[in-house]
Amino acid sequence: MKRAAIALILSGLGCVVAYSVIGSSVADDGTLIEPFFLIPIAWLLLLTGGMLAIATFIKGRFK
């Protein structure tokens, strides 16, 4: 479970970095072009990984 939590957190951070690297731009017709889907995916991965890390920590303390 520890490795899964680390992998989820790193994946979430990877989404944040990818969003920053890709960036956003405005098309000629005024349309905003950005990879918005990476923001909720990053939050989901970070929160899931954080909760899994907390659960792993609590489980380890009671053993």
C-alpha positions as CSV (number, residue, x, y, z in Angstrom):
1,M,0.0,0.0,0.0
2,K,2.9,2.3,0.6
3,R,4.2,2.0,-2.9
4,A,0.7,2.6,-4.3
5,A,0.3,5.8,-2.3
6,I,3.7,7.1,-3.5
7,A,2.8,6.2,-7.1
8,L,-0.5,8.0,-6.9
9,I,1.1,11.1,-5.4
10,L,3.8,11.2,-8.0
11,S,1.3,10.7,-10.8
12,G,-0.7,13.7,-9.4
13,L,2.4,15.8,-9.3
14,G,3.2,14.6,-12.9
15,C,-0.2,15.9,-14.0
16,V,0.5,19.3,-12.4
17,V,3.9,19.5,-14.1
18,A,2.4,18.4,-17.4
19,Y,-0.3,21.1,-17.1
20,S,2.4,23.7,-16.5
21,V,4.7,22.5,-19.3
22,I,1.9,22.2,-21.9
23,G,0.6,25.7,-21.0
24,S,-2.4,27.4,-22.5
25,S,-2.9,29.7,-25.5
26,V,-5.6,31.6,-27.2
27,A,-6.6,30.6,-30.8
28,D,-7.2,33.2,-33.5
29,D,-11.0,33.1,-33.0
30,G,-10.6,33.8,-29.2
31,T,-11.0,30.2,-28.0
32,L,-8.9,29.3,-25.0
33,I,-6.8,26.1,-25.6
34,E,-5.6,24.4,-22.5
35,P,-5.3,20.9,-21.0
36,F,-8.0,21.6,-18.3
37,F,-8.6,17.8,-17.8
38,L,-5.3,17.5,-16.0
39,I,-6.4,19.7,-13.1
40,P,-9.2,17.4,-11.7
41,I,-7.2,14.3,-12.4
42,A,-4.2,15.7,-10.5
43,W,-6.5,16.6,-7.5
44,L,-8.1,13.1,-7.6
45,L,-4.7,11.4,-7.6
46,L,-3.2,13.6,-4.9
47,L,-6.2,13.2,-2.6
48,T,-6.4,9.4,-3.1
49,G,-2.7,9.0,-2.6
50,G,-2.8,11.2,0.5
51,M,-5.7,9.3,2.0
52,L,-4.0,6.0,1.2
53,A,-0.7,7.2,2.8
54,I,-2.6,8.3,6.0
55,A,-4.4,4.9,6.1
56,T,-1.1,3.1,5.7
57,F,0.4,5.2,8.5
58,I,-2.5,4.5,10.9
59,K,-2.4,0.8,10.1
60,G,1.3,0.7,10.8
61,R,0.9,2.4,14.1
62,F,-1.6,-0.1,15.4
63,K,0.4,-3.1,14.4
